[in-house]
Amino acid sequence: FLSRKHELSLDVLSPALDHVTVGYEQALGHHVSLVAKAGYIGLWETNSYDDVFNSKGGLLTAGVKFTLPYSTKRIPSARDAHPLSGWYLRPELVLSAWTRTRYSYYYYDPYFPSSQQQKTTYDYTSAALVLSIGRQVLLGERFTFDISGGFGYGAQWRDGKATNSGFND
């Protein structure tokens, strides 16, 4: 049990956010491990009337996880002493690229319900540096539970040009 130094992970909340994410973690030492994740954006069938759900693309993250040492006031159990469990800090680089299709409808005459549909496609690229703080615990000998949050700085490009934080972007 304690000799296991790697794990595969699946983000169980990602399908609710229209993507799927699979990860891999390899322990390098007792307090350091490498983490990499890959994902597919646009998991569900798109709806042509709503441009929020018309995205297709991928994402990659990579980082180093530093597990914080335990307090000297208590003796950790075998599950807490595992190299993949405990409180951690994880700086990571996040990259994503996706295509969003937007549909617009124009009505020419209010007396006739005919319309013309216009389809516009945008290519987005994003990059971010994020510091995640979290806790990973072992459930049995085969499962882990990880909860984390983070903050960072990122940039986004649409069709090769940097997007601004203005009203139109």
C-alpha positions in Angstrom: 0.0 0.0 0.0 2.7 2.5 0.9 4.9 1.5 -2.0 2.4 2.8 -4.6 3.9 5.9 -6.1 1.5 6.8 -8.9 -2.2 7.2 -9.6 -4.7 7.9 -12.3 -7.5 10.4 -11.6 -10.8 11.4 -13.1 -12.5 14.7 -12.4 -16.1 13.6 -11.5 -17.5 17.1 -11.7 -16.2 17.9 -15.2 -19.0 16.4 -17.2 -21.4 18.9 -15.6 -19.2 21.6 -17.0 -19.2 20.1 -20.5 -15.7 18.6 -20.5 -13.9 15.5 -19.2 -10.5 15.5 -17.5 -8.1 12.6 -16.8 -5.0 13.0 -14.7 -1.8 11.2 -13.7 0.3 11.7 -10.6 3.8 10.3 -9.9 5.4 10.6 -6.5 9.1 11.6 -6.7 9.7 11.7 -3.0 7.8 11.8 0.3 6.7 15.5 -0.2 7.1 16.1 -4.0 5.1 14.7 -7.0 4.5 15.5 -10.6 0.9 16.0 -11.8 -0.4 16.2 -15.4 -3.9 16.4 -16.6 -5.5 16.3 -20.1 -9.1 17.0 -21.1 -11.6 17.2 -23.9 -13.8 20.3 -24.1 -17.3 19.9 -25.7 -18.4 16.6 -24.2 -22.1 16.9 -24.9 -24.1 17.4 -28.1 -24.2 21.1 -29.0 -27.4 23.1 -29.3 -27.3 25.4 -32.3 -29.5 28.1 -30.6 -27.1 28.6 -27.7 -23.4 29.6 -28.3 -22.4 28.7 -24.7 -22.5 25.0 -25.5 -20.9 25.1 -28.9 -17.3 24.7 -27.9 -14.9 21.9 -28.9 -11.2 21.6 -28.0 -8.7 20.4 -25.4 -6.8 21.3 -22.3 -3.5 20.4 -20.6 -2.2 21.1 -17.1 1.1 20.3 -15.6 2.5 21.1 -12.2 4.6 20.0 -9.2 2.7 19.2 -6.0 4.5 19.9 -2.7 2.9 18.0 0.2 3.1 20.0 3.4 4.9 18.2 6.3 2.8 17.0 9.2 2.7 18.6 12.6 5.3 17.2 15.1 2.5 17.1 17.8 0.9 14.0 16.3 2.1 10.7 14.8 0.6 10.2 11.3 -1.2 7.0 10.5 -0.1 4.8 7.6 -2.7 6.4 5.4 -1.5 9.9 6.3 2.1 8.9 5.7 1.4 7.9 2.1 3.4 10.1 -0.3 0.2 11.0 -2.3 -1.9 12.1 0.7 -2.0 15.3 2.8 -2.3 19.1 2.5 -0.5 20.5 -0.5 0.5 23.5 -2.7 0.6 22.9 -6.4 1.8 25.6 -8.9 0.7 24.6 -12.3 0.6 25.7 -15.9 -2.8 25.5 -17.6 -3.1 25.6 -21.4 -6.4 25.2 -23.4 -7.5 25.7 -27.0 -11.0 25.5 -28.3 -13.3 26.5 -31.1 -16.6 28.2 -30.4 -19.4 28.4 -33.0 -21.9 31.2 -32.6 -25.2 31.3 -34.4 -27.0 34.5 -35.2 -30.5 34.9 -36.6 -31.7 37.9 -38.6 -35.4 38.7 -39.2 -36.0 40.8 -42.2 -39.7 41.3 -42.1 -41.8 41.3 -38.9 -44.9 40.0 -40.9 -43.1 36.9 -42.1 -41.4 34.5 -39.6 -38.6 33.6 -42.1 -35.1 34.2 -40.9 -31.6 33.8 -42.0 -29.0 32.1 -39.9 -25.4 33.3 -39.8 -22.7 31.0 -38.4 -19.5 32.5 -37.0 -16.5 30.5 -35.6 -13.9 31.8 -33.2 -10.7 30.1 -32.2 -9.6 30.6 -28.5 -6.3 29.9 -26.8 -5.8 30.4 -23.1 -2.8 30.1 -20.8 -2.7 30.5 -17.0 -0.3 30.1 -14.1 -2.3 28.9 -11.1 -1.4 28.1 -7.5 -3.7 25.4 -6.1 -4.1 24.7 -2.4 -5.8 21.4 -1.4 -6.0 18.2 0.5 -5.8 14.7 -0.8 -6.9 11.7 1.4 -6.9 8.0 0.7 -10.1 6.1 0.8 -9.3 2.4 1.2 -6.3 1.1 -0.7 -7.5 2.0 -4.2 -9.3 5.4 -4.1 -8.3 9.0 -3.3 -10.4 12.0 -2.7 -9.0 15.4 -3.6 -10.5 18.8 -3.0 -8.7 22.0 -3.9 -9.0 25.6 -4.9 -6.7 28.0 -6.5 -5.9 31.4 -7.8 -3.6 32.7 -10.6 -3.2 34.8 -13.6 -4.1 34.0 -17.2 -4.3 35.4 -20.7 -6.6 34.6 -23.6 -6.4 35.1 -27.3 -9.3 35.0 -29.8 -8.3 34.3 -33.4 -4.7 35.1 -32.6 -5.3 38.5 -31.0 -5.3 39.1 -27.2 -8.7 39.7 -25.8 -9.3 42.7 -23.5 -11.6 43.0 -20.5 -13.8 45.5 -22.3 -17.5 45.4 -22.8 -17.4 43.8 -26.3 -15.0 41.0 -25.2 
